Amino acid sequence: MTTATESTSVDDVLSELDQARKRGPLQHIVIPPCPELLTRLQQAMAQAEPDLNEVARIATSDVAMSATLLRAANSPLYGAGQPVQTLGQAMNRLGLAQTAQVMTAFLARGAMRVNSPQLKRFWERAAKRAQAMSFMAERLPGVSADVAYTYGLFCHVGLPVMAQSVKGYLSTLVEAQARIDRSFVATENANHRTDHAVVGALVSRLWRLAPAVTAAVRLHHDLDAIGERSVDPDVHTLVAMGLLAEHLMRRHEGLEPDVDWHGHGEAAMAWLHVSDADLGTWHDELRESLDAL
């Protein structure tokens, strides 16, 4: 696969994925099919006027998903006042956008179950990242909260897919996390001729997520490219926001900044026009919603 400096536009990334799926190492990666209910939800939400009745029909078609929506609506983040008792009340309290986000996370988690100890907190962290992305999108001009949430949720989805379909990948995870002489994705590529950024982008491509999401998932470890003119601005923004989301999550968990933040946090903040004061405020404002997850 090419590097960010060689293939950076959204169209280039999509073409690269299609070619690798036909002739490269991605031929042997098993991608779980997109759930039918998620496809229906995407179609309903893509309309100029989203079909509320269709969203409700999708929500009621799965008892566990309905229960998840009720639990979300009654969580400390949204549960002011009397507890909601019906799906309609839950959807009204959450709002359409948040309802769709909860449903998307539920369906993605069901399609890609994580059983390995190395990834036991995968979906919890994905939900936190998506929440942080959506929060920031509401405070940054020109950023879709839905697109930001989707990127946060699917950013690292290549990890469980590779764990399920690539022999020896769980050992690679342990090695990649321990090595200090090369990057995480360099270890993946050395052992398997591909990495979770590429595989995650393929999931996004096959599940028909927004093209900018697919490109950002593909490039989320090519952090040296932040600010390069050859990269589409929307993709830059998602990747930079993702780096901030990871940093805010680590602060929330009491962890020190990671190597990616030390190396590229300043560039990401400059691209987004975010100050240290903004980060401090956002950390405080996000605490309750991250606690709830």
C-alpha positions as CSV (number, residue, x, y, z in Angstrom):
1,M,0.0,0.0,0.0
2,T,1.2,3.5,-0.6
3,T,2.0,6.1,2.0
4,A,0.1,9.3,2.7
5,T,2.5,11.3,0.7
6,E,1.9,9.2,-2.4
7,S,-1.8,8.7,-2.2
8,T,-3.7,11.4,-0.3
9,S,-6.9,12.5,-2.1
10,V,-10.1,10.8,-1.2
11,D,-10.4,9.4,-4.7
12,D,-6.8,8.1,-4.6
13,V,-7.5,6.3,-1.3
14,L,-10.7,4.7,-2.6
15,S,-8.9,3.6,-5.8
16,E,-6.0,2.2,-3.7
17,L,-8.3,0.1,-1.6
18,D,-10.2,-1.3,-4.6
19,Q,-6.9,-2.3,-6.2
20,A,-5.5,-3.9,-3.0
21,R,-8.8,-5.8,-2.6
22,K,-8.4,-7.3,-6.1
23,R,-4.7,-8.1,-6.1
24,G,-3.0,-7.3,-2.8
25,P,-2.9,-8.7,0.7
26,L,-6.5,-7.5,1.4
27,Q,-7.8,-10.3,-0.8
28,H,-7.5,-12.6,2.2
29,I,-9.0,-10.3,4.9
30,V,-12.5,-11.4,5.9
31,I,-14.7,-8.3,6.2
32,P,-18.0,-8.8,8.1
33,P,-20.9,-7.7,6.0
34,C,-22.6,-4.5,6.9
35,P,-25.8,-5.3,8.9
36,E,-28.9,-4.9,6.8
37,L,-30.4,-2.7,9.5
38,L,-27.4,-0.4,9.4
39,T,-27.8,-0.1,5.6
40,R,-31.4,0.8,6.1
41,L,-30.5,3.4,8.7
42,Q,-27.9,5.0,6.5
43,Q,-30.4,5.3,3.7
44,A,-33.0,6.8,6.0
45,M,-30.6,9.3,7.4
46,A,-29.2,10.2,4.0
47,Q,-32.4,11.8,2.8
48,A,-32.8,15.5,2.8
49,E,-35.7,15.0,5.3
50,P,-34.8,11.8,7.3
51,D,-37.6,9.3,7.5
52,L,-38.5,9.2,11.2
53,N,-40.9,6.4,10.8
54,E,-38.3,4.2,9.1
55,V,-35.8,5.0,11.8
56,A,-38.4,4.0,14.4
57,R,-39.2,0.7,12.5
58,I,-35.5,-0.1,12.4
59,A,-35.2,0.6,16.2
60,T,-38.2,-1.6,17.0
61,S,-37.0,-4.5,14.8
62,D,-34.4,-5.5,17.4
63,V,-35.4,-5.9,21.0
64,A,-31.8,-5.5,22.3
65,M,-31.3,-2.3,20.2
66,S,-34.6,-0.9,21.6
67,A,-33.3,-1.6,25.1
68,T,-30.0,0.1,24.3
69,L,-31.9,3.3,23.2
70,L,-34.0,3.2,26.4
71,R,-30.8,2.8,28.5
72,A,-29.1,5.7,26.7
73,A,-32.1,8.0,27.2
74,N,-32.2,7.2,30.9
75,S,-28.4,7.6,31.4
76,P,-27.1,10.4,33.5
77,L,-26.2,12.3,30.3
78,Y,-29.8,12.5,29.1
79,G,-31.9,11.3,32.0
80,A,-33.2,14.5,33.5
81,G,-36.7,14.3,34.7
82,Q,-38.9,11.2,34.8
83,P,-37.4,8.0,33.3
84,V,-38.6,7.2,29.8
85,Q,-40.5,4.0,29.4
86,T,-41.2,3.7,25.7
87,L,-39.0,3.7,22.6
88,G,-40.8,6.8,21.3
89,Q,-40.1,8.7,24.5
90,A,-36.4,7.6,24.3
91,M,-36.1,8.8,20.7
92,N,-37.7,12.1,21.5
93,R,-35.3,12.6,24.5
94,L,-32.2,11.7,22.5
95,G,-33.1,13.4,19.3
96,L,-32.8,12.0,15.8
97,A,-29.1,12.4,15.4
98,Q,-28.2,10.9,18.8
99,T,-30.7,8.1,18.2
100,A,-29.0,7.2,14.9
101,Q,-25.5,7.3,16.6
102,V,-26.6,4.9,19.4
103,M,-28.1,2.6,16.8
104,T,-25.0,2.7,14.6
105,A,-22.7,1.8,17.5
106,F,-25.0,-1.0,18.6
107,L,-25.2,-2.5,15.1
108,A,-21.4,-2.2,14.5
109,R,-20.6,-3.8,17.8
110,G,-22.9,-6.7,17.0
111,A,-21.4,-7.2,13.6
112,M,-17.8,-7.2,14.9
113,R,-17.7,-8.9,18.3
114,V,-14.5,-8.7,20.2
115,N,-13.5,-11.7,22.2
116,S,-9.7,-11.4,22.6
117,P,-8.2,-10.1,25.9
118,Q,-5.9,-7.7,24.0
119,L,-9.0,-5.8,22.7
120,K,-11.4,-6.2,25.6
121,R,-12.1,-2.5,25.9
122,F,-12.2,-1.9,22.2
123,W,-15.9,-0.8,21.8
124,E,-15.9,1.1,25.1
125,R,-13.0,3.2,23.8
126,A,-14.6,3.5,20.4
127,A,-17.7,4.9,21.9
128,K,-15.7,7.4,24.0
129,R,-13.8,8.5,20.9
130,A,-17.0,8.9,18.9
131,Q,-18.6,10.9,21.7
132,A,-15.5,13.2,21.9
133,M,-15.5,13.6,18.2
134,S,-19.2,14.6,18.1
135,F,-18.7,17.0,21.0
136,M,-15.8,18.8,19.2
137,A,-17.8,18.9,15.9
138,E,-20.4,21.0,17.6
139,R,-17.7,23.5,18.6
140,L,-15.7,23.6,15.3
141,P,-17.0,25.4,12.2
142,G,-18.0,23.4,9.2
143,V,-17.7,19.9,10.8
144,S,-20.6,17.4,10.6
145,A,-21.2,15.9,14.0
146,D,-22.5,12.7,12.3
147,V,-19.4,12.3,10.1
148,A,-17.2,13.0,13.1
149,Y,-19.0,10.5,15.3
150,T,-18.8,7.9,12.6
151,Y,-15.0,8.4,12.2
152,G,-14.5,8.2,15.9
153,L,-16.4,4.9,16.1
154,F,-14.7,3.3,13.1
155,C,-11.2,4.8,13.4
156,H,-9.6,1.6,14.7
157,V,-12.1,-1.0,13.5
158,G,-9.3,-2.7,11.5
159,L,-8.0,-4.1,14.8
160,P,-10.8,-6.6,15.6
161,V,-11.2,-7.5,11.9
162,M,-7.6,-8.4,11.7
163,A,-7.8,-10.2,15.0
164,Q,-10.6,-12.4,13.6
165,S,-9.2,-13.1,10.2
166,V,-5.3,-12.9,10.3
167,K,-3.4,-15.8,11.8
168,G,-0.9,-14.7,14.4
169,Y,-2.3,-11.1,14.6
170,L,-2.9,-11.2,18.4
171,S,0.8,-11.9,18.9
172,T,1.5,-9.0,16.6
173,L,-0.6,-6.7,18.8
174,V,1.5,-7.6,21.8
175,E,4.7,-7.0,19.9
176,A,3.5,-3.7,18.3
177,Q,2.6,-2.3,21.7
178,A,5.9,-3.3,23.2
179,R,8.3,-2.1,20.5
180,I,9.9,1.3,20.7
181,D,12.2,1.0,17.6
182,R,9.3,1.3,15.1
183,S,5.7,2.3,14.8
184,F,2.7,0.2,15.5
185,V,1.7,0.0,11.9
186,A,5.3,-0.7,10.8
187,T,5.2,-3.9,12.9
188,E,1.8,-4.8,11.5
189,N,3.1,-4.4,7.9
190,A,6.3,-6.3,8.7
191,N,4.3,-9.3,9.9
192,H,1.3,-9.3,7.7
193,R,1.9,-7.0,4.7
194,T,-0.9,-4.7,5.7
195,D,-2.1,-2.8,8.8
196,H,-5.3,-2.0,10.7
197,A,-5.5,1.5,9.1
198,V,-5.8,-0.1,5.7
199,V,-8.1,-2.8,6.8
200,G,-10.3,-0.4,8.7
201,A,-10.6,1.8,5.6
202,L,-11.7,-1.2,3.7
203,V,-14.4,-1.9,6.2
204,S,-15.5,1.7,5.8
205,R,-15.4,1.4,2.0
206,L,-17.5,-1.8,1.9
207,W,-20.0,-0.5,4.5
208,R,-20.5,2.6,2.4
209,L,-19.5,5.1,5.1
210,A,-18.8,8.7,4.0
211,P,-15.7,8.8,1.6
212,A,-14.0,11.3,3.9
213,V,-14.4,8.8,6.8
214,T,-12.8,6.1,4.7
215,A,-9.9,8.2,3.7
216,A,-9.4,9.5,7.3
217,V,-9.4,5.9,8.7
218,R,-6.8,5.0,6.0
219,L,-4.5,7.9,7.0
220,H,-5.0,8.2,10.7
221,H,-1.5,7.0,11.4
222,D,0.1,9.2,8.7
223,L,0.3,12.1,11.1
224,D,3.2,13.7,9.4
225,A,0.8,14.6,6.6
226,I,-1.2,17.0,8.8
227,G,-1.1,20.3,7.0
228,E,0.2,18.9,3.7
229,R,-1.6,20.5,0.7
230,S,-2.0,17.2,-1.1
231,V,-4.4,15.9,1.6
232,D,-8.1,16.9,1.4
233,P,-9.0,19.4,4.1
234,D,-12.0,17.4,5.4
235,V,-9.7,14.4,5.9
236,H,-7.1,16.5,7.6
237,T,-9.8,17.8,10.0
238,L,-11.0,14.3,10.9
239,V,-7.5,13.0,11.5
240,A,-6.6,16.0,13.6
241,M,-9.8,15.8,15.6
242,G,-9.2,12.1,16.2
243,L,-5.8,12.9,17.7
244,L,-7.4,15.5,20.0
245,A,-10.1,12.9,20.9
246,E,-7.5,10.4,21.9
247,H,-5.6,12.9,24.0
248,L,-8.8,14.0,25.8
249,M,-9.6,10.3,26.4
250,R,-6.2,9.7,27.9
251,R,-6.5,12.8,30.1
252,H,-9.9,11.5,31.3
253,E,-8.4,8.1,32.1
254,G,-5.5,9.7,34.0
255,L,-2.9,8.6,31.4
256,E,0.1,10.5,30.2
257,P,0.1,12.0,26.6
258,D,1.2,9.3,24.1
259,V,4.0,9.5,21.5
260,D,1.5,10.6,18.7
261,W,0.4,13.6,20.8
262,H,4.0,14.6,21.6
263,G,4.9,14.4,18.0
264,H,1.9,15.8,16.3
265,G,-0.5,17.4,18.8
266,E,0.7,20.9,18.1
267,A,0.2,20.5,14.4
268,A,-3.3,19.1,14.9
269,M,-4.3,22.0,17.2
270,A,-2.9,24.5,14.8
271,W,-4.9,23.0,11.9
272,L,-8.1,23.1,13.9
273,H,-7.3,26.6,15.5
274,V,-7.7,25.1,19.0
275,S,-5.8,26.5,22.0
276,D,-4.6,24.9,25.2
277,A,-7.4,26.8,27.0
278,D,-9.9,25.2,24.6
279,L,-8.6,21.7,25.4
280,G,-8.8,22.4,29.1
281,T,-12.4,23.5,28.8
282,W,-13.3,20.6,26.6
283,H,-11.8,18.2,29.0
284,D,-13.9,19.5,31.9
285,E,-17.1,19.6,29.7
286,L,-16.6,16.1,28.4
287,R,-16.0,14.5,31.8
288,E,-19.7,13.7,32.5
289,S,-20.4,12.2,29.1
290,L,-17.2,10.0,29.1
291,D,-18.0,8.9,32.6
292,A,-21.4,7.8,31.4
293,L,-19.8,5.6,28.8
